[in-house]
Each structure stands twice: as C-alpha cells, then as structure tokens.
Amino acid sequence: MSELNPNKLHVKLADGVLPEGPIVPRAYTLTHSDTTGDLFLTIGEAVDQQQISGWYTRFMRDEVIAEWQMEDEPILHVHCHVSGGWILGGASWREAIFRRHLPMVIEAFHYGDRALLENHPELEDSQVMVHFHAKQRKRNRVESWGRFGDYRGEGIEEPPAVSPRKSID
C-alpha cells in the first residue's frame, strides 16, 4: 500500500493522552526530516504547536495534521497546507506531493495509534476527510479518502517506540 517504514516512525503521546483513548479530543501532528526520512508523530488532545513552530517547518508548511471529530459518527479530518504564507513551491506541485504521500501519512496515523484502534475497532469504518487548504479556489477543497481501515498496513509487524512527551520547562 505505501512506503511506511515503522523503524522511521517516532511516536510520542502528549501529556495526559492515553494510548487507548478517548477518541475525542484526539489529534495527530506529523512532521518529517528531509535528510533522514524519519517521521515524527505526536498524538495529543490538540495539534502540537511546538512541533510545527520551528522556522523550517513554518517555511516549508509540509506538516500534516489530523483530528478526530464526532459528528453522527467519528470522522478523521486530515489537513494539508497547499498554498499561502511562507511556503516553498507552487500550489500544484505541493498538492501533487501531498497526494502522493497521503496514503503513507494516513497509514502512519493508523499504525502509530493502533492501541486506540484495538480498544475502538469501530474506528476502522470511520471516514477519512482530507482538507486541502489553499488560496486558490480550485485547490481549496475537502475530499473523502475512504475509510480509516483502508490504511491498515499489511505486513508491518515492528511497533514504533511510543514515549510520553517530556515537558520542557
């Protein structure tokens, strides 16, 4: 399905977040290293603003964030910043990159938070809605990307290290 390498996925639980839930509030913040290919996933009650506040991340705007929302049923809303602000690359180029990597990104959310899924298997049937945020009307849209269970990595066995978030005081 994707190129997810669990050995490159580093998962942190923010303070107060339990691996098994609750479903809401729960958010994912995913960044990566262009040099090593490592993925850094924080699972928290909200987006990890500290993780996306570095100058490089603010310049590139290539983070992907997601959050569970309860509507009639739980839905995973995924957000990608296609254009606007201080970003590198044109909107069509950035959108193509996000689209190419989104299956692996959603698989990283699924794999990194599998303890939640073990306790709430109904989330496998939850819809994944991807929000492409852009200044251009034709690129600023929301799309259904199937069910969360569609992104269950087949053949991945090695669990990532989950570590509690250390506070920096």
C-alpha atoms as a printed R data frame, in Angstrom:
    type eleno elety resid chain resno       x      y      z
1   ATOM     1    CA   MET     A     1   0.000  0.000  0.000
2   ATOM     2    CA   SER     A     2   2.678  2.504  0.953
3   ATOM     3    CA   GLU     A     3   6.268  3.051  1.793
4   ATOM     4    CA   LEU     A     4   5.769  3.330  5.572
5   ATOM     5    CA   ASN     A     5   8.809  2.059  7.397
6   ATOM     6    CA   PRO     A     6   7.875  1.566 11.072
7   ATOM     7    CA   ASN     A     7  11.518  1.918 12.072
8   ATOM     8    CA   LYS     A     8  11.394  5.512 10.783
9   ATOM     9    CA   LEU     A     9   8.172  6.353 12.654
10  ATOM    10    CA   HIS     A    10   8.732  8.009 16.042
11  ATOM    11    CA   VAL     A    11   5.537  8.313 18.099
12  ATOM    12    CA   LYS     A    12   5.035 10.499 21.169
13  ATOM    13    CA   LEU     A    13   1.988 10.738 23.373
14  ATOM    14    CA   ALA     A    14   1.379 14.239 24.669
15  ATOM    15    CA   ASP     A    15   0.864 14.739 28.396
16  ATOM    16    CA   GLY     A    16  -2.464 13.362 29.563
17  ATOM    17    CA   VAL     A    17  -3.144 11.259 26.461
18  ATOM    18    CA   LEU     A    18  -3.746  7.563 26.974
19  ATOM    19    CA   PRO     A    19  -2.935  5.078 24.211
20  ATOM    20    CA   GLU     A    20  -6.400  3.508 24.420
21  ATOM    21    CA   GLY     A    21  -8.427  6.712 24.188
22  ATOM    22    CA   PRO     A    22 -10.673  8.578 24.404
23  ATOM    23    CA   ILE     A    23 -11.358  9.190 20.717
24  ATOM    24    CA   VAL     A    24 -12.221 12.877 21.205
25  ATOM    25    CA   PRO     A    25 -10.325 15.063 21.747
26  ATOM    26    CA   ARG     A    26  -7.502 13.422 19.809
27  ATOM    27    CA   ALA     A    27  -5.213 14.978 17.210
28  ATOM    28    CA   TYR     A    28  -2.214 13.917 15.182
29  ATOM    29    CA   THR     A    29   0.726 16.139 14.250
30  ATOM    30    CA   LEU     A    30   3.101 14.643 11.692
31  ATOM    31    CA   THR     A    31   6.359 16.187 10.543
32  ATOM    32    CA   HIS     A    32   9.371 14.636  8.859
33  ATOM    33    CA   SER     A    33  13.067 15.031  8.261
34  ATOM    34    CA   ASP     A    34  14.044 15.607  4.638
35  ATOM    35    CA   THR     A    35  17.550 14.348  5.383
36  ATOM    36    CA   THR     A    36  16.785 11.089  7.243
37  ATOM    37    CA   GLY     A    37  13.235 10.302  6.106
38  ATOM    38    CA   ASP     A    38  12.177  9.918  9.747
39  ATOM    39    CA   LEU     A    39   8.542 10.662 10.593
40  ATOM    40    CA   PHE     A    40   7.618 12.329 13.883
41  ATOM    41    CA   LEU     A    41   4.064 11.740 15.074
42  ATOM    42    CA   THR     A    42   2.632 13.353 18.174
43  ATOM    43    CA   ILE     A    43  -0.727 12.115 19.443
44  ATOM    44    CA   GLY     A    44  -2.401 14.679 21.648
45  ATOM    45    CA   GLU     A    45  -5.649 16.325 22.584
46  ATOM    46    CA   ALA     A    46  -4.784 19.139 20.147
47  ATOM    47    CA   VAL     A    47  -2.268 19.853 17.408
48  ATOM    48    CA   ASP     A    48   1.269 20.053 18.786
49  ATOM    49    CA   GLN     A    49   2.016 23.709 18.074
50  ATOM    50    CA   GLN     A    50   5.575 23.383 19.341
51  ATOM    51    CA   GLN     A    51   6.295 20.620 16.831
52  ATOM    52    CA   ILE     A    52   5.234 22.831 13.903
53  ATOM    53    CA   SER     A    53   6.670 26.128 15.155
54  ATOM    54    CA   GLY     A    54  10.280 25.717 14.013
55  ATOM    55    CA   TRP     A    55  11.421 28.070 11.254
56  ATOM    56    CA   TYR     A    56  11.961 25.250  8.743
57  ATOM    57    CA   THR     A    57   8.519 23.739  9.285
58  ATOM    58    CA   ARG     A    58   6.886 27.182  9.104
59  ATOM    59    CA   PHE     A    59   8.753 27.871  5.846
60  ATOM    60    CA   MET     A    60   8.017 24.510  4.216
61  ATOM    61    CA   ARG     A    61   4.483 24.038  5.628
62  ATOM    62    CA   ASP     A    62   4.704 20.330  4.815
63  ATOM    63    CA   GLU     A    63   3.335 19.089  8.119
64  ATOM    64    CA   VAL     A    64   0.117 17.093  8.105
65  ATOM    65    CA   ILE     A    65  -2.290 17.395 10.985
66  ATOM    66    CA   ALA     A    66  -5.447 15.466 11.706
67  ATOM    67    CA   GLU     A    67  -8.126 15.290 14.354
68  ATOM    68    CA   TRP     A    68 -10.988 13.038 15.265
69  ATOM    69    CA   GLN     A    69 -14.361 14.747 15.341
70  ATOM    70    CA   MET     A    70 -17.655 13.275 16.448
71  ATOM    71    CA   GLU     A    71 -20.451 14.065 14.065
72  ATOM    72    CA   ASP     A    72 -23.085 11.342 13.621
73  ATOM    73    CA   GLU     A    73 -20.088  9.026 13.826
74  ATOM    74    CA   PRO     A    74 -16.357  9.585 14.319
75  ATOM    75    CA   ILE     A    75 -14.611 11.120 11.286
76  ATOM    76    CA   LEU     A    76 -10.890 11.690 10.861
77  ATOM    77    CA   HIS     A    77 -10.240 15.142  9.385
78  ATOM    78    CA   VAL     A    78  -6.774 15.469  7.798
79  ATOM    79    CA   HIS     A    79  -5.348 18.906  6.920
80  ATOM    80    CA   CYS     A    80  -2.671 19.782  4.311
81  ATOM    81    CA   HIS     A    81  -1.411 23.309  3.630
82  ATOM    82    CA   VAL     A    82  -1.213 23.603 -0.168
83  ATOM    83    CA   SER     A    83  -0.640 27.356 -0.525
84  ATOM    84    CA   GLY     A    84  -0.486 30.637  1.349
85  ATOM    85    CA   GLY     A    85   2.009 32.015  3.827
86  ATOM    86    CA   TRP     A    86   5.751 31.461  3.538
87  ATOM    87    CA   ILE     A    87   5.934 28.174  1.714
88  ATOM    88    CA   LEU     A    88   8.250 26.590 -0.795
89  ATOM    89    CA   GLY     A    89   6.876 25.520 -4.164
90  ATOM    90    CA   GLY     A    90   3.798 26.198 -6.249
91  ATOM    91    CA   ALA     A    91   0.366 25.012 -5.209
92  ATOM    92    CA   SER     A    92   0.004 22.380 -7.940
93  ATOM    93    CA   TRP     A    93   3.449 20.928 -7.150
94  ATOM    94    CA   ARG     A    94   2.738 20.883 -3.394
95  ATOM    95    CA   GLU     A    95  -0.692 19.326 -3.905
96  ATOM    96    CA   ALA     A    96   0.839 16.563 -6.043
97  ATOM    97    CA   ILE     A    97   3.390 15.809 -3.314
98  ATOM    98    CA   PHE     A    98   0.713 15.685 -0.618
99  ATOM    99    CA   ARG     A    99  -1.448 13.395 -2.770
100 ATOM   100    CA   ARG     A   100   1.487 11.049 -3.433
101 ATOM   101    CA   HIS     A   101   2.376 10.766  0.263
102 ATOM   102    CA   LEU     A   102  -1.068 10.911  1.892
103 ATOM   103    CA   PRO     A   103  -1.661  7.134  1.865
104 ATOM   104    CA   MET     A   104   1.598  6.657  3.813
105 ATOM   105    CA   VAL     A   105   0.724  9.556  6.142
106 ATOM   106    CA   ILE     A   106  -2.705  8.136  6.978
107 ATOM   107    CA   GLU     A   107  -1.117  4.703  7.416
108 ATOM   108    CA   ALA     A   108   1.315  6.316  9.896
109 ATOM   109    CA   PHE     A   109  -1.655  7.689 11.872
110 ATOM   110    CA   HIS     A   110  -3.303  4.270 11.802
111 ATOM   111    CA   TYR     A   111  -0.163  2.360 12.740
112 ATOM   112    CA   GLY     A   112   1.078  4.872 15.302
113 ATOM   113    CA   ASP     A   113  -2.256  4.889 17.131
114 ATOM   114    CA   ARG     A   114  -3.074  1.189 16.889
115 ATOM   115    CA   ALA     A   115  -3.701  0.902 20.653
116 ATOM   116    CA   LEU     A   116  -6.660  3.241 20.152
117 ATOM   117    CA   LEU     A   117  -7.904  1.017 17.330
118 ATOM   118    CA   GLU     A   118  -7.552 -2.118 19.427
119 ATOM   119    CA   ASN     A   119  -9.866 -0.520 22.003
120 ATOM   120    CA   HIS     A   120 -12.179  1.110 19.444
121 ATOM   121    CA   PRO     A   121 -12.322 -1.210 16.408
122 ATOM   122    CA   GLU     A   122 -15.340  0.720 15.114
123 ATOM   123    CA   LEU     A   123 -12.886  3.442 14.024
124 ATOM   124    CA   GLU     A   124 -11.758  1.184 11.177
125 ATOM   125    CA   ASP     A   125 -15.044  2.078  9.436
126 ATOM   126    CA   SER     A   126 -14.671  5.817 10.051
127 ATOM   127    CA   GLN     A   127 -14.491  8.113  7.076
128 ATOM   128    CA   VAL     A   128 -11.243  9.987  6.320
129 ATOM   129    CA   MET     A   129 -11.845 13.535  5.054
130 ATOM   130    CA   VAL     A   130  -8.826 15.374  3.627
131 ATOM   131    CA   HIS     A   131  -8.846 19.182  3.654
132 ATOM   132    CA   PHE     A   132  -6.537 20.806  1.126
133 ATOM   133    CA   HIS     A   133  -6.047 24.397  2.304
134 ATOM   134    CA   ALA     A   134  -5.153 26.826 -0.477
135 ATOM   135    CA   LYS     A   135  -5.654 30.424 -1.568
136 ATOM   136    CA   GLN     A   136  -6.742 29.199 -4.995
137 ATOM   137    CA   ARG     A   137 -10.419 28.233 -5.055
138 ATOM   138    CA   LYS     A   138  -9.852 25.183 -7.286
139 ATOM   139    CA   ARG     A   139  -7.283 23.746 -4.846
140 ATOM   140    CA   ASN     A   140  -9.078 24.684 -1.621
141 ATOM   141    CA   ARG     A   141 -11.314 21.670 -1.124
142 ATOM   142    CA   VAL     A   142 -12.349 18.718  1.021
143 ATOM   143    CA   GLU     A   143 -12.295 15.146 -0.290
144 ATOM   144    CA   SER     A   144 -13.278 11.749  1.049
145 ATOM   145    CA   TRP     A   145 -10.285  9.393  1.091
146 ATOM   146    CA   GLY     A   146 -12.139  6.241  2.097
147 ATOM   147    CA   ARG     A   147 -12.276  4.503  5.455
148 ATOM   148    CA   PHE     A   148  -9.559  4.564  8.111
149 ATOM   149    CA   GLY     A   149  -9.282  0.764  7.959
150 ATOM   150    CA   ASP     A   150  -8.245  1.086  4.291
151 ATOM   151    CA   TYR     A   151  -4.900  2.343  5.605
152 ATOM   152    CA   ARG     A   152  -4.067 -0.620  7.809
153 ATOM   153    CA   GLY     A   153  -0.520 -1.522  6.833
154 ATOM   154    CA   GLU     A   154  -0.359 -5.134  5.779
155 ATOM   155    CA   GLY     A   155   2.832 -6.935  6.727
156 ATOM   156    CA   ILE     A   156   4.056 -4.327  9.206
157 ATOM   157    CA   GLU     A   157   5.000 -6.042 12.434
158 ATOM   158    CA   GLU     A   158   7.639 -3.982 14.248
159 ATOM   159    CA   PRO     A   159   5.943 -1.477 16.596
160 ATOM   160    CA   PRO     A   160   7.304  2.060 16.829
161 ATOM   161    CA   ALA     A   161   8.615  3.257 20.152
162 ATOM   162    CA   VAL     A   162   5.898  5.213 21.954
163 ATOM   163    CA   SER     A   163   7.263  7.577 24.530
164 ATOM   164    CA   PRO     A   164   5.496 10.011 26.814
165 ATOM   165    CA   ARG     A   165   6.121 13.603 25.916
166 ATOM   166    CA   LYS     A   166   8.729 15.305 28.013
167 ATOM   167    CA   SER     A   167   7.858 18.799 29.095
168 ATOM   168    CA   ILE     A   168  10.416 21.497 28.502
169 ATOM   169    CA   ASP     A   169  10.441 23.979 31.351
